[in-house]
């Protein structure tokens, strides 16, 4: 029952913070929408800001869990990178309303300096670390350039993906983001691929399509 109440509060907070922002939302409104009294909310959370940071954290945990499932069983470094970028675009188009909630929560949290010392920030770090690890392992295998700054490459890739979301949800320049997937890969891969492939990379490339799918 206690977990159910906390979940109800988080879901209410996600919706209210996404539509109103931290400044205009209030604890009483969140508690009322969740069907609890204010004192119950304060039993689980310190203040309004604490609720916001956990609201994003829960969203990021869901997204990360789903992404890890998509990556399960993929060993090829380039294929892993492609899948993560594909997935990032896929969730935009799968449920635009849910994605808008996520993007709005991200905006509210990332603009708040207290977020980066909060426990809720760990969930976002866990998500970004997946891309960082994919890039680093590709560098270690010499599939990606050995002089690649993986942190900078990670930020560049996420920057492109953020712009895709803005073009879809804010400026409405595009209706969906997935159709741009191959163009994004054609932009990213030439920047990071090694000129001299390792034996492991070459052996992967020599496999036929059916073998790679299996």
Steps between C-alpha positions, in 0.01 A plus 500: 500500500784738588666434164170564323463838669853602408441389141177701483682809627781455246259460209300805605818700539625398156183629338476823700868594483502428127209735434569772759867483591653510846417864573126480429430151635422453869505211744129523581409460132727198460365337816139562399550350154669197661207457739705554817535776760803729507646326805520170309699669224743641755538151644670392176658825379677794663346777291367590156845499344569153639179374338603647164843336502354161592226542238766523228703224663211254476449586133869449425502165682216378276674621183836349603344164584333486158818606319707232673247242382538624141880476527497149646694254285656761268880466502604706198598851615362680194173307523469592868552867418245480220248332729539761775456790258207321336339440839539865600311603186254214533370612840438848353267355238351218709321725747544873435299597808719289731811633330383858552462428871853357509650792306323758717618329818854490361485871424377585850762283672801584286438871551517451878851481653371301798405215269862401439561421868167318544449122501262537205788608277644148518223367275593747225870419541424129468331566166779717359761252623357237266602710200833585663574130553404410143740762368782403737474130418504587131818700556658215699423260214642754251170505315470867594791743481753445778540877543124549540392709799209277601346758734495762226367249246224402743400864548504565124273202433255594774508858371392385155224285653379790715478720190295229328253504791481881492438495125214257555337624821587870517546648152300221325742499207461124480212266588714204612863449593565138393509583126820696570672198658721404204595862435607534863708183476660629179598810695623325815690197369751681273604708802570207730585192290862391494677526165678178580256236618605238753485129413186470712329777307604352167368157594164652592482684168570180306203320649196491278183680599322182603785408736503844661124487557530159664 
